[in-house]
Amino acid sequence: MSMPNTQDIIDNLLRGVAIAAVNRAIFERKPVFSMGTVNQGVRLGGASLAYDNLVRPVAKQVLPQLPLPNGK
């Protein structure tokens, strides 16, 4: 597992804030420019970063070894 660099961290956090802003504007009908958007975006970005660095490498190692239900 490699450590994420600064650009990966910033990219995930900004993507999370963008997704949170769209979610709040379209579905929640709340103000987009608020600390609530930033807080939700940081949570989404942190979860995305954790998934990219912890879950995805393990899944890539485990899943190819599992047999498929159709026998292929």
N, CA, C, O and CB atoms as a CASP TS submission, in Angstrom:
PFRMAT TS
TARGET T0000
AUTHOR 0000-0000-0000
METHOD Language model
MODEL 1
PARENT N/A
ATOM      1  N   MET     1       0.852  -1.179   0.000  1.00  0.00           N
ATOM      2  CA  MET     1       0.000   0.000   0.000  1.00  0.00           C
ATOM      3  C   MET     1       0.891   1.233   0.000  1.00  0.00           C
ATOM      4  O   MET     1       1.779   1.365   0.843  1.00  0.00           O
ATOM      5  CB  MET     1      -0.966   0.003   1.224  1.00  0.00           C
ATOM      6  N   SER     2       0.659   2.113  -0.925  1.00  0.00           N
ATOM      7  CA  SER     2       1.437   3.339  -0.991  1.00  0.00           C
ATOM      8  C   SER     2       0.693   4.464  -0.268  1.00  0.00           C
ATOM      9  O   SER     2      -0.536   4.489  -0.205  1.00  0.00           O
ATOM     10  CB  SER     2       1.722   3.727  -2.460  1.00  0.00           C
ATOM     11  N   MET     3       1.462   5.363   0.256  1.00  0.00           N
ATOM     12  CA  MET     3       0.866   6.504   0.946  1.00  0.00           C
ATOM     13  C   MET     3       0.362   7.505  -0.086  1.00  0.00           C
ATOM     14  O   MET     3       1.029   7.737  -1.094  1.00  0.00           O
ATOM     15  CB  MET     3       1.889   7.172   1.909  1.00  0.00           C
ATOM     16  N   PRO     4      -0.803   8.100   0.148  1.00  0.00           N
ATOM     17  CA  PRO     4      -1.307   9.084  -0.806  1.00  0.00           C
ATOM     18  C   PRO     4      -0.480  10.366  -0.739  1.00  0.00           C
ATOM     19  O   PRO     4      -0.043  10.780   0.335  1.00  0.00           O
ATOM     20  CB  PRO     4      -2.792   9.390  -0.534  1.00  0.00           C
ATOM     21  N   ASN     5      -0.275  10.976  -1.880  1.00  0.00           N
ATOM     22  CA  ASN     5       0.444  12.241  -1.883  1.00  0.00           C
ATOM     23  C   ASN     5      -0.542  13.391  -1.677  1.00  0.00           C
ATOM     24  O   ASN     5      -1.752  13.178  -1.605  1.00  0.00           O
ATOM     25  CB  ASN     5       1.231  12.423  -3.205  1.00  0.00           C
ATOM     26  N   THR     6      -0.022  14.577  -1.586  1.00  0.00           N
ATOM     27  CA  THR     6      -0.847  15.753  -1.304  1.00  0.00           C
ATOM     28  C   THR     6      -1.888  15.982  -2.384  1.00  0.00           C
ATOM     29  O   THR     6      -3.021  16.360  -2.088  1.00  0.00           O
ATOM     30  CB  THR     6       0.024  16.987  -1.163  1.00  0.00           C
ATOM     31  N   GLN     7      -1.516  15.759  -3.619  1.00  0.00           N
ATOM     32  CA  GLN     7      -2.451  15.984  -4.722  1.00  0.00           C
ATOM     33  C   GLN     7      -3.638  15.015  -4.641  1.00  0.00           C
ATOM     34  O   GLN     7      -4.772  15.408  -4.914  1.00  0.00           O
ATOM     35  CB  GLN     7      -1.729  15.829  -6.075  1.00  0.00           C
ATOM     36  N   ASP     8      -3.388  13.756  -4.271  1.00  0.00           N
ATOM     37  CA  ASP     8      -4.489  12.797  -4.123  1.00  0.00           C
ATOM     38  C   ASP     8      -5.438  13.206  -3.002  1.00  0.00           C
ATOM     39  O   ASP     8      -6.656  13.099  -3.141  1.00  0.00           O
ATOM     40  CB  ASP     8      -3.939  11.395  -3.853  1.00  0.00           C
ATOM     41  N   ILE     9      -4.879  13.672  -1.901  1.00  0.00           N
ATOM     42  CA  ILE     9      -5.702  14.082  -0.760  1.00  0.00           C
ATOM     43  C   ILE     9      -6.580  15.279  -1.142  1.00  0.00           C
ATOM     44  O   ILE     9      -7.785  15.276  -0.894  1.00  0.00           O
ATOM     45  CB  ILE     9      -4.806  14.434   0.459  1.00  0.00           C
ATOM     46  N   ILE    10      -5.972  16.289  -1.741  1.00  0.00           N
ATOM     47  CA  ILE    10      -6.723  17.488  -2.134  1.00  0.00           C
ATOM     48  C   ILE    10      -7.770  17.136  -3.186  1.00  0.00           C
ATOM     49  O   ILE    10      -8.895  17.634  -3.131  1.00  0.00           O
ATOM     50  CB  ILE    10      -5.769  18.578  -2.675  1.00  0.00           C
ATOM     51  N   ASP    11      -7.408  16.277  -4.147  1.00  0.00           N
ATOM     52  CA  ASP    11      -8.345  15.872  -5.184  1.00  0.00           C
ATOM     53  C   ASP    11      -9.564  15.181  -4.586  1.00  0.00           C
ATOM     54  O   ASP    11     -10.692  15.491  -4.969  1.00  0.00           O
ATOM     55  CB  ASP    11      -7.659  14.953  -6.186  1.00  0.00           C
ATOM     56  N   ASN    12      -9.363  14.256  -3.663  1.00  0.00           N
ATOM     57  CA  ASN    12     -10.485  13.554  -3.041  1.00  0.00           C
ATOM     58  C   ASN    12     -11.344  14.495  -2.199  1.00  0.00           C
ATOM     59  O   ASN    12     -12.570  14.387  -2.214  1.00  0.00           O
ATOM     60  CB  ASN    12      -9.974  12.406  -2.178  1.00  0.00           C
ATOM     61  N   LEU    13     -10.724  15.407  -1.470  1.00  0.00           N
ATOM     62  CA  LEU    13     -11.491  16.340  -0.643  1.00  0.00           C
ATOM     63  C   LEU    13     -12.312  17.300  -1.501  1.00  0.00           C
ATOM     64  O   LEU    13     -13.476  17.561  -1.195  1.00  0.00           O
ATOM     65  CB  LEU    13     -10.554  17.131   0.273  1.00  0.00           C
ATOM     66  N   LEU    14     -11.720  17.827  -2.570  1.00  0.00           N
ATOM     67  CA  LEU    14     -12.464  18.737  -3.438  1.00  0.00           C
ATOM     68  C   LEU    14     -13.578  18.010  -4.184  1.00  0.00           C
ATOM     69  O   LEU    14     -14.653  18.572  -4.394  1.00  0.00           O
ATOM     70  CB  LEU    14     -11.522  19.408  -4.432  1.00  0.00           C
ATOM     71  N   ARG    15     -13.331  16.774  -4.583  1.00  0.00           N
ATOM     72  CA  ARG    15     -14.388  15.990  -5.226  1.00  0.00           C
ATOM     73  C   ARG    15     -15.531  15.751  -4.242  1.00  0.00           C
ATOM     74  O   ARG    15     -16.701  15.825  -4.617  1.00  0.00           O
ATOM     75  CB  ARG    15     -13.831  14.639  -5.746  1.00  0.00           C
ATOM     76  N   GLY    16     -15.193  15.467  -2.986  1.00  0.00           N
ATOM     77  CA  GLY    16     -16.218  15.277  -1.972  1.00  0.00           C
ATOM     78  C   GLY    16     -17.047  16.527  -1.743  1.00  0.00           C
ATOM     79  O   GLY    16     -18.267  16.447  -1.596  1.00  0.00           O
ATOM     80  N   VAL    17     -16.394  17.686  -1.712  1.00  0.00           N
ATOM     81  CA  VAL    17     -17.118  18.943  -1.526  1.00  0.00           C
ATOM     82  C   VAL    17     -18.012  19.221  -2.732  1.00  0.00           C
ATOM     83  O   VAL    17     -19.132  19.705  -2.565  1.00  0.00           O
ATOM     84  CB  VAL    17     -16.134  20.113  -1.304  1.00  0.00           C
ATOM     85  N   ALA    18     -17.540  18.925  -3.937  1.00  0.00           N
ATOM     86  CA  ALA    18     -18.355  19.141  -5.129  1.00  0.00           C
ATOM     87  C   ALA    18     -19.589  18.233  -5.117  1.00  0.00           C
ATOM     88  O   ALA    18     -20.691  18.677  -5.440  1.00  0.00           O
ATOM     89  CB  ALA    18     -17.521  18.891  -6.398  1.00  0.00           C
ATOM     90  N   ILE    19     -19.405  16.975  -4.747  1.00  0.00           N
ATOM     91  CA  ILE    19     -20.539  16.051  -4.673  1.00  0.00           C
ATOM     92  C   ILE    19     -21.520  16.496  -3.593  1.00  0.00           C
ATOM     93  O   ILE    19     -22.734  16.435  -3.789  1.00  0.00           O
ATOM     94  CB  ILE    19     -20.052  14.614  -4.393  1.00  0.00           C
ATOM     95  N   ALA    20     -20.993  16.944  -2.451  1.00  0.00           N
ATOM     96  CA  ALA    20     -21.864  17.411  -1.375  1.00  0.00           C
ATOM     97  C   ALA    20     -22.651  18.651  -1.804  1.00  0.00           C
ATOM     98  O   ALA    20     -23.825  18.788  -1.461  1.00  0.00           O
ATOM     99  CB  ALA    20     -21.040  17.718  -0.117  1.00  0.00           C
ATOM    100  N   ALA    21     -22.011  19.551  -2.552  1.00  0.00           N
ATOM    101  CA  ALA    21     -22.701  20.761  -3.007  1.00  0.00           C
ATOM    102  C   ALA    21     -23.849  20.413  -3.959  1.00  0.00           C
ATOM    103  O   ALA    21     -24.939  20.974  -3.846  1.00  0.00           O
ATOM    104  CB  ALA    21     -21.709  21.714  -3.699  1.00  0.00           C
ATOM    105  N   VAL    22     -23.611  19.502  -4.884  1.00  0.00           N
ATOM    106  CA  VAL    22     -24.672  19.096  -5.816  1.00  0.00           C
ATOM    107  C   VAL    22     -25.792  18.405  -5.058  1.00  0.00           C
ATOM    108  O   VAL    22     -26.969  18.649  -5.323  1.00  0.00           O
ATOM    109  CB  VAL    22     -24.115  18.164  -6.917  1.00  0.00           C
ATOM    110  N   ASN    23     -25.428  17.541  -4.115  1.00  0.00           N
ATOM    111  CA  ASN    23     -26.432  16.835  -3.314  1.00  0.00           C
ATOM    112  C   ASN    23     -27.297  17.808  -2.521  1.00  0.00           C
ATOM    113  O   ASN    23     -28.520  17.674  -2.482  1.00  0.00           O
ATOM    114  CB  ASN    23     -25.755  15.848  -2.363  1.00  0.00           C
ATOM    115  N   ARG    24     -26.652  18.790  -1.888  1.00  0.00           N
ATOM    116  CA  ARG    24     -27.406  19.751  -1.079  1.00  0.00           C
ATOM    117  C   ARG    24     -28.285  20.639  -1.957  1.00  0.00           C
ATOM    118  O   ARG    24     -29.395  20.993  -1.560  1.00  0.00           O
ATOM    119  CB  ARG    24     -26.450  20.616  -0.246  1.00  0.00           C
ATOM    120  N   ALA    25     -27.802  21.002  -3.140  1.00  0.00           N
ATOM    121  CA  ALA    25     -28.577  21.888  -4.010  1.00  0.00           C
ATOM    122  C   ALA    25     -29.777  21.172  -4.621  1.00  0.00           C
ATOM    123  O   ALA    25     -30.877  21.722  -4.656  1.00  0.00           O
ATOM    124  CB  ALA    25     -27.689  22.445  -5.118  1.00  0.00           C
ATOM    125  N   ILE    26     -29.570  19.957  -5.099  1.00  0.00           N
ATOM    126  CA  ILE    26     -30.631  19.269  -5.837  1.00  0.00           C
ATOM    127  C   ILE    26     -31.592  18.534  -4.914  1.00  0.00           C
ATOM    128  O   ILE    26     -32.808  18.685  -5.034  1.00  0.00           O
ATOM    129  CB  ILE    26     -30.029  18.292  -6.825  1.00  0.00           C
ATOM    130  N   PHE    27     -31.060  17.747  -4.002  1.00  0.00           N
ATOM    131  CA  PHE    27     -31.914  16.852  -3.222  1.00  0.00           C
ATOM    132  C   PHE    27     -32.362  17.428  -1.887  1.00  0.00           C
ATOM    133  O   PHE    27     -33.502  17.216  -1.472  1.00  0.00           O
ATOM    134  CB  PHE    27     -31.198  15.572  -2.981  1.00  0.00           C
ATOM    135  N   GLU    28     -31.478  18.153  -1.212  1.00  0.00           N
ATOM    136  CA  GLU    28     -31.825  18.660   0.119  1.00  0.00           C
ATOM    137  C   GLU    28     -32.389  20.068   0.090  1.00  0.00           C
ATOM    138  O   GLU    28     -32.983  20.515   1.071  1.00  0.00           O
ATOM    139  CB  GLU    28     -30.617  18.632   1.007  1.00  0.00           C
ATOM    140  N   ARG    29     -32.215  20.772  -1.019  1.00  0.00           N
ATOM    141  CA  ARG    29     -32.693  22.158  -1.145  1.00  0.00           C
ATOM    142  C   ARG    29     -32.184  23.047  -0.012  1.00  0.00           C
ATOM    143  O   ARG    29     -32.933  23.835   0.565  1.00  0.00           O
ATOM    144  CB  ARG    29     -34.220  22.187  -1.171  1.00  0.00           C
ATOM    145  N   LYS    30     -30.901  22.903   0.291  1.00  0.00           N
ATOM    146  CA  LYS    30     -30.258  23.712   1.331  1.00  0.00           C
ATOM    147  C   LYS    30     -29.211  24.608   0.680  1.00  0.00           C
ATOM    148  O   LYS    30     -28.837  24.379  -0.470  1.00  0.00           O
ATOM    149  CB  LYS    30     -29.609  22.809   2.432  1.00  0.00           C
ATOM    150  N   PRO    31     -28.734  25.623   1.393  1.00  0.00           N
ATOM    151  CA  PRO    31     -27.707  26.495   0.821  1.00  0.00           C
ATOM    152  C   PRO    31     -26.433  25.708   0.500  1.00  0.00           C
ATOM    153  O   PRO    31     -25.985  24.872   1.284  1.00  0.00           O
ATOM    154  CB  PRO    31     -27.386  27.648   1.788  1.00  0.00           C
ATOM    155  N   VAL    32     -25.871  25.996  -0.657  1.00  0.00           N
ATOM    156  CA  VAL    32     -24.673  25.275  -1.092  1.00  0.00           C
ATOM    157  C   VAL    32     -23.430  25.841  -0.413  1.00  0.00           C
ATOM    158  O   VAL    32     -22.551  25.080  -0.009  1.00  0.00           O
ATOM    159  CB  VAL    32     -24.522  25.349  -2.623  1.00  0.00           C
ATOM    160  N   PHE    33     -23.342  27.146  -0.282  1.00  0.00           N
ATOM    161  CA  PHE    33     -22.164  27.768   0.305  1.00  0.00           C
ATOM    162  C   PHE    33     -22.335  27.864   1.816  1.00  0.00           C
ATOM    163  O   PHE    33     -22.708  28.909   2.348  1.00  0.00           O
ATOM    164  CB  PHE    33     -21.916  29.166  -0.307  1.00  0.00           C
ATOM    165  N   SER    34     -22.057  26.759   2.494  1.00  0.00           N
ATOM    166  CA  SER    34     -22.188  26.727   3.945  1.00  0.00           C
ATOM    167  C   SER    34     -21.170  25.759   4.517  1.00  0.00           C
ATOM    168  O   SER    34     -20.563  24.970   3.793  1.00  0.00           O
ATOM    169  CB  SER    34     -23.622  26.328   4.367  1.00  0.00           C
ATOM    170  N   MET    35     -20.994  25.832   5.818  1.00  0.00           N
ATOM    171  CA  MET    35     -20.071  24.901   6.479  1.00  0.00           C
ATOM    172  C   MET    35     -20.619  23.490   6.450  1.00  0.00           C
ATOM    173  O   MET    35     -19.847  22.532   6.500  1.00  0.00           O
ATOM    174  CB  MET    35     -19.809  25.330   7.926  1.00  0.00           C
ATOM    175  N   GLY    36     -21.929  23.336   6.370  1.00  0.00           N
ATOM    176  CA  GLY    36     -22.516  22.005   6.263  1.00  0.00           C
ATOM    177  C   GLY    36     -22.060  21.297   4.993  1.00  0.00           C
ATOM    178  O   GLY    36     -21.800  20.093   5.001  1.00  0.00           O
ATOM    179  N   THR    37     -21.966  22.047   3.909  1.00  0.00           N
ATOM    180  CA  THR    37     -21.483  21.473   2.649  1.00  0.00           C
ATOM    181  C   THR    37     -20.031  21.056   2.778  1.00  0.00           C
ATOM    182  O   THR    37     -19.644  19.980   2.322  1.00  0.00           O
ATOM    183  CB  THR    37     -21.645  22.476   1.495  1.00  0.00           C
ATOM    184  N   VAL    38     -19.230  21.904   3.397  1.00  0.00           N
ATOM    185  CA  VAL    38     -17.809  21.594   3.565  1.00  0.00           C
ATOM    186  C   VAL    38     -17.639  20.378   4.479  1.00  0.00           C
ATOM    187  O   VAL    38     -16.839  19.488   4.187  1.00  0.00           O
ATOM    188  CB  VAL    38     -17.048  22.817   4.142  1.00  0.00           C
ATOM    189  N   ASN    39     -18.381  20.341   5.570  1.00  0.00           N
ATOM    190  CA  ASN    39     -18.263  19.203   6.493  1.00  0.00           C
ATOM    191  C   ASN    39     -18.678  17.897   5.820  1.00  0.00           C
ATOM    192  O   ASN    39     -17.996  16.882   5.962  1.00  0.00           O
ATOM    193  CB  ASN    39     -19.121  19.440   7.745  1.00  0.00           C
ATOM    194  N   GLN    40     -19.786  17.918   5.093  1.00  0.00           N
ATOM    195  CA  GLN    40     -20.224  16.718   4.391  1.00  0.00           C
ATOM    196  C   GLN    40     -19.215  16.339   3.310  1.00  0.00           C
ATOM    197  O   GLN    40     -18.946  15.156   3.104  1.00  0.00           O
ATOM    198  CB  GLN    40     -21.620  16.930   3.774  1.00  0.00           C
ATOM    199  N   GLY    41     -18.663  17.314   2.630  1.00  0.00           N
ATOM    200  CA  GLY    41     -17.673  17.046   1.592  1.00  0.00           C
ATOM    201  C   GLY    41     -16.397  16.452   2.133  1.00  0.00           C
ATOM    202  O   GLY    41     -15.810  15.567   1.511  1.00  0.00           O
ATOM    203  N   VAL    42     -15.956  16.928   3.289  1.00  0.00           N
ATOM    204  CA  VAL    42     -14.748  16.360   3.903  1.00  0.00           C
ATOM    205  C   VAL    42     -14.999  14.913   4.320  1.00  0.00           C
ATOM    206  O   VAL    42     -14.116  14.067   4.177  1.00  0.00           O
ATOM    207  CB  VAL    42     -14.305  17.203   5.128  1.00  0.00           C
ATOM    208  N   ARG    43     -16.190  14.623   4.833  1.00  0.00           N
ATOM    209  CA  ARG    43     -16.519  13.229   5.178  1.00  0.00           C
ATOM    210  C   ARG    43     -16.526  12.346   3.938  1.00  0.00           C
ATOM    211  O   ARG    43     -15.978  11.243   3.957  1.00  0.00           O
ATOM    212  CB  ARG    43     -17.887  13.154   5.881  1.00  0.00           C
ATOM    213  N   LEU    44     -17.145  12.824   2.854  1.00  0.00           N
ATOM    214  CA  LEU    44     -17.174  12.052   1.615  1.00  0.00           C
ATOM    215  C   LEU    44     -15.774  11.871   1.037  1.00  0.00           C
ATOM    216  O   LEU    44     -15.419  10.785   0.577  1.00  0.00           O
ATOM    217  CB  LEU    44     -18.078  12.732   0.591  1.00  0.00           C
ATOM    218  N   GLY    45     -14.989  12.934   1.063  1.00  0.00           N
ATOM    219  CA  GLY    45     -13.622  12.851   0.545  1.00  0.00           C
ATOM    220  C   GLY    45     -12.747  11.939   1.371  1.00  0.00           C
ATOM    221  O   GLY    45     -11.927  11.200   0.826  1.00  0.00           O
ATOM    222  N   GLY    46     -12.912  11.982   2.680  1.00  0.00           N
ATOM    223  CA  GLY    46     -12.141  11.084   3.554  1.00  0.00           C
ATOM    224  C   GLY    46     -12.522   9.638   3.346  1.00  0.00           C
ATOM    225  O   GLY    46     -11.662   8.757   3.360  1.00  0.00           O
ATOM    226  N   ALA    47     -13.814   9.383   3.152  1.00  0.00           N
ATOM    227  CA  ALA    47     -14.254   8.014   2.892  1.00  0.00           C
ATOM    228  C   ALA    47     -13.721   7.523   1.555  1.00  0.00           C
ATOM    229  O   ALA    47     -13.315   6.367   1.437  1.00  0.00           O
ATOM    230  CB  ALA    47     -15.785   7.926   2.918  1.00  0.00           C
ATOM    231  N   SER    48     -13.717   8.381   0.553  1.00  0.00           N
ATOM    232  CA  SER    48     -13.188   8.010  -0.754  1.00  0.00           C
ATOM    233  C   SER    48     -11.691   7.722  -0.677  1.00  0.00           C
ATOM    234  O   SER    48     -11.205   6.771  -1.289  1.00  0.00           O
ATOM    235  CB  SER    48     -13.461   9.118  -1.774  1.00  0.00           C
ATOM    236  N   LEU    49     -10.976   8.530   0.063  1.00  0.00           N
ATOM    237  CA  LEU    49      -9.534   8.327   0.227  1.00  0.00           C
ATOM    238  C   LEU    49      -9.249   7.025   0.960  1.00  0.00           C
ATOM    239  O   LEU    49      -8.337   6.286   0.588  1.00  0.00           O
ATOM    240  CB  LEU    49      -8.906   9.506   0.985  1.00  0.00           C
ATOM    241  N   ALA    50     -10.022   6.742   1.994  1.00  0.00           N
ATOM    242  CA  ALA    50      -9.842   5.490   2.732  1.00  0.00           C
ATOM    243  C   ALA    50     -10.160   4.296   1.838  1.00  0.00           C
ATOM    244  O   ALA    50      -9.449   3.292   1.877  1.00  0.00           O
ATOM    245  CB  ALA    50     -10.733   5.467   3.992  1.00  0.00           C
ATOM    246  N   TYR    51     -11.202   4.389   1.045  1.00  0.00           N
ATOM    247  CA  TYR    51     -11.557   3.294   0.135  1.00  0.00           C
ATOM    248  C   TYR    51     -10.441   3.056  -0.883  1.00  0.00           C
ATOM    249  O   TYR    51     -10.044   1.917  -1.128  1.00  0.00           O
ATOM    250  CB  TYR    51     -12.884   3.603  -0.591  1.00  0.00           C
ATOM    251  N   ASP    52      -9.943   4.146  -1.472  1.00  0.00           N
ATOM    252  CA  ASP    52      -8.903   4.009  -2.493  1.00  0.00           C
ATOM    253  C   ASP    52      -7.623   3.382  -1.941  1.00  0.00           C
ATOM    254  O   ASP    52      -6.937   2.647  -2.652  1.00  0.00           O
ATOM    255  CB  ASP    52      -8.588   5.366  -3.093  1.00  0.00           C
ATOM    256  N   ASN    53      -7.299   3.667  -0.685  1.00  0.00           N
ATOM    257  CA  ASN    53      -6.018   3.215  -0.141  1.00  0.00           C
ATOM    258  C   ASN    53      -6.096   1.982   0.735  1.00  0.00           C
ATOM    259  O   ASN    53      -5.077   1.332   0.967  1.00  0.00           O
ATOM    260  CB  ASN    53      -5.409   4.303   0.634  1.00  0.00           C
ATOM    261  N   LEU    54      -7.280   1.641   1.229  1.00  0.00           N
ATOM    262  CA  LEU    54      -7.391   0.481   2.117  1.00  0.00           C
ATOM    263  C   LEU    54      -8.196  -0.662   1.509  1.00  0.00           C
ATOM    264  O   LEU    54      -7.750  -1.809   1.529  1.00  0.00           O
ATOM    265  CB  LEU    54      -8.022   0.896   3.421  1.00  0.00           C
ATOM    266  N   VAL    55      -9.359  -0.368   0.976  1.00  0.00           N
ATOM    267  CA  VAL    55     -10.260  -1.420   0.514  1.00  0.00           C
ATOM    268  C   VAL    55      -9.890  -1.899  -0.890  1.00  0.00           C
ATOM    269  O   VAL    55      -9.828  -3.105  -1.129  1.00  0.00           O
ATOM    270  CB  VAL    55     -11.705  -0.922   0.532  1.00  0.00           C
ATOM    271  N   ARG    56      -9.648  -0.997  -1.799  1.00  0.00           N
ATOM    272  CA  ARG    56      -9.404  -1.372  -3.188  1.00  0.00           C
ATOM    273  C   ARG    56      -8.189  -2.295  -3.355  1.00  0.00           C
ATOM    274  O   ARG    56      -8.295  -3.275  -4.092  1.00  0.00           O
ATOM    275  CB  ARG    56      -9.213  -0.126  -4.021  1.00  0.00           C
ATOM    276  N   PRO    57      -7.032  -2.036  -2.708  1.00  0.00           N
ATOM    277  CA  PRO    57      -5.902  -2.966  -2.879  1.00  0.00           C
ATOM    278  C   PRO    57      -6.202  -4.368  -2.346  1.00  0.00           C
ATOM    279  O   PRO    57      -5.776  -5.357  -2.943  1.00  0.00           O
ATOM    280  CB  PRO    57      -4.671  -2.415  -2.179  1.00  0.00           C
ATOM    281  N   VAL    58      -6.918  -4.464  -1.247  1.00  0.00           N
ATOM    282  CA  VAL    58      -7.261  -5.773  -0.695  1.00  0.00           C
ATOM    283  C   VAL    58      -8.230  -6.498  -1.621  1.00  0.00           C
ATOM    284  O   VAL    58      -8.093  -7.700  -1.849  1.00  0.00           O
ATOM    285  CB  VAL    58      -7.871  -5.627   0.713  1.00  0.00           C
ATOM    286  N   ALA    59      -9.207  -5.769  -2.154  1.00  0.00           N
ATOM    287  CA  ALA    59     -10.175  -6.382  -3.062  1.00  0.00           C
ATOM    288  C   ALA    59      -9.493  -6.875  -4.333  1.00  0.00           C
ATOM    289  O   ALA    59      -9.866  -7.922  -4.863  1.00  0.00           O
ATOM    290  CB  ALA    59     -11.288  -5.385  -3.412  1.00  0.00           C
ATOM    291  N   LYS    60      -8.515  -6.150  -4.824  1.00  0.00           N
ATOM    292  CA  LYS    60      -7.804  -6.584  -6.025  1.00  0.00           C
ATOM    293  C   LYS    60      -7.015  -7.865  -5.778  1.00  0.00           C
ATOM    294  O   LYS    60      -6.829  -8.661  -6.699  1.00  0.00           O
ATOM    295  CB  LYS    60      -6.867  -5.483  -6.509  1.00  0.00           C
ATOM    296  N   GLN    61      -6.552  -8.073  -4.556  1.00  0.00           N
ATOM    297  CA  GLN    61      -5.809  -9.290  -4.245  1.00  0.00           C
ATOM    298  C   GLN    61      -6.740 -10.469  -4.003  1.00  0.00           C
ATOM    299  O   GLN    61      -6.432 -11.589  -4.411  1.00  0.00           O
ATOM    300  CB  GLN    61      -4.925  -9.071  -3.029  1.00  0.00           C
ATOM    301  N   VAL    62      -7.861 -10.243  -3.354  1.00  0.00           N
ATOM    302  CA  VAL    62      -8.745 -11.332  -2.949  1.00  0.00           C
ATOM    303  C   VAL    62      -9.672 -11.769  -4.076  1.00  0.00           C
ATOM    304  O   VAL    62      -9.848 -12.968  -4.292  1.00  0.00           O
ATOM    305  CB  VAL    62      -9.564 -10.916  -1.746  1.00  0.00           C
ATOM    306  N   LEU    63     -10.264 -10.832  -4.791  1.00  0.00           N
ATOM    307  CA  LEU    63     -11.287 -11.168  -5.774  1.00  0.00           C
ATOM    308  C   LEU    63     -10.801 -12.052  -6.925  1.00  0.00           C
ATOM    309  O   LEU    63     -11.547 -12.942  -7.332  1.00  0.00           O
ATOM    310  CB  LEU    63     -11.849  -9.916  -6.332  1.00  0.00           C
ATOM    311  N   PRO    64      -9.606 -11.864  -7.470  1.00  0.00           N
ATOM    312  CA  PRO    64      -9.198 -12.762  -8.556  1.00  0.00           C
ATOM    313  C   PRO    64      -9.058 -14.223  -8.111  1.00  0.00           C
ATOM    314  O   PRO    64      -9.110 -15.120  -8.952  1.00  0.00           O
ATOM    315  CB  PRO    64      -7.885 -12.287  -9.140  1.00  0.00           C
ATOM    316  N   GLN    65      -8.884 -14.476  -6.833  1.00  0.00           N
ATOM    317  CA  GLN    65      -8.715 -15.836  -6.334  1.00  0.00           C
ATOM    318  C   GLN    65     -10.040 -16.540  -6.085  1.00  0.00           C
ATOM    319  O   GLN    65     -10.061 -17.765  -5.959  1.00  0.00           O
ATOM    320  CB  GLN    65      -7.909 -15.818  -5.066  1.00  0.00           C
ATOM    321  N   LEU    66     -11.125 -15.821  -6.011  1.00  0.00           N
ATOM    322  CA  LEU    66     -12.424 -16.422  -5.737  1.00  0.00           C
ATOM    323  C   LEU    66     -12.994 -17.046  -7.010  1.00  0.00           C
ATOM    324  O   LEU    66     -12.942 -16.432  -8.076  1.00  0.00           O
ATOM    325  CB  LEU    66     -13.398 -15.371  -5.167  1.00  0.00           C
ATOM    326  N   PRO    67     -13.538 -18.259  -6.911  1.00  0.00           N
ATOM    327  CA  PRO    67     -14.139 -18.852  -8.099  1.00  0.00           C
ATOM    328  C   PRO    67     -15.486 -18.193  -8.427  1.00  0.00           C
ATOM    329  O   PRO    67     -16.229 -17.790  -7.532  1.00  0.00           O
ATOM    330  CB  PRO    67     -14.323 -20.362  -7.900  1.00  0.00           C
ATOM    331  N   LEU    68     -15.776 -18.093  -9.709  1.00  0.00           N
ATOM    332  CA  LEU    68     -17.048 -17.513 -10.125  1.00  0.00           C
ATOM    333  C   LEU    68     -18.138 -18.554 -10.047  1.00  0.00           C
ATOM    334  O   LEU    68     -17.849 -19.744 -10.169  1.00  0.00           O
ATOM    335  CB  LEU    68     -16.954 -16.945 -11.544  1.00  0.00           C
ATOM    336  N   PRO    69     -19.387 -18.153  -9.846  1.00  0.00           N
ATOM    337  CA  PRO    69     -20.475 -19.134  -9.702  1.00  0.00           C
ATOM    338  C   PRO    69     -20.706 -19.987 -10.947  1.00  0.00           C
ATOM    339  O   PRO    69     -21.183 -21.117 -10.839  1.00  0.00           O
ATOM    340  CB  PRO    69     -21.752 -18.421  -9.357  1.00  0.00           C
ATOM    341  N   ASN    70     -20.375 -19.463 -12.120  1.00  0.00           N
ATOM    342  CA  ASN    70     -20.605 -20.243 -13.340  1.00  0.00           C
ATOM    343  C   ASN    70     -19.428 -21.164 -13.678  1.00  0.00           C
ATOM    344  O   ASN    70     -19.448 -21.819 -14.720  1.00  0.00           O
ATOM    345  CB  ASN    70     -20.871 -19.306 -14.510  1.00  0.00           C
ATOM    346  N   GLY    71     -18.415 -21.226 -12.829  1.00  0.00           N
ATOM    347  CA  GLY    71     -17.301 -22.134 -13.001  1.00  0.00           C
ATOM    348  C   GLY    71     -16.184 -21.635 -13.872  1.00  0.00           C
ATOM    349  O   GLY    71     -15.234 -22.376 -14.121  1.00  0.00           O
ATOM    350  N   LYS    72     -16.255 -20.398 -14.352  1.00  0.00           N
ATOM    351  CA  LYS    72     -15.185 -19.862 -15.207  1.00  0.00           C
ATOM    352  C   LYS    72     -14.137 -19.166 -14.398  1.00  0.00           C
ATOM    353  O   LYS    72     -13.165 -18.656 -14.955  1.00  0.00           O
ATOM    354  CB  LYS    72     -15.745 -18.908 -16.237  1.00  0.00           C
TER
END
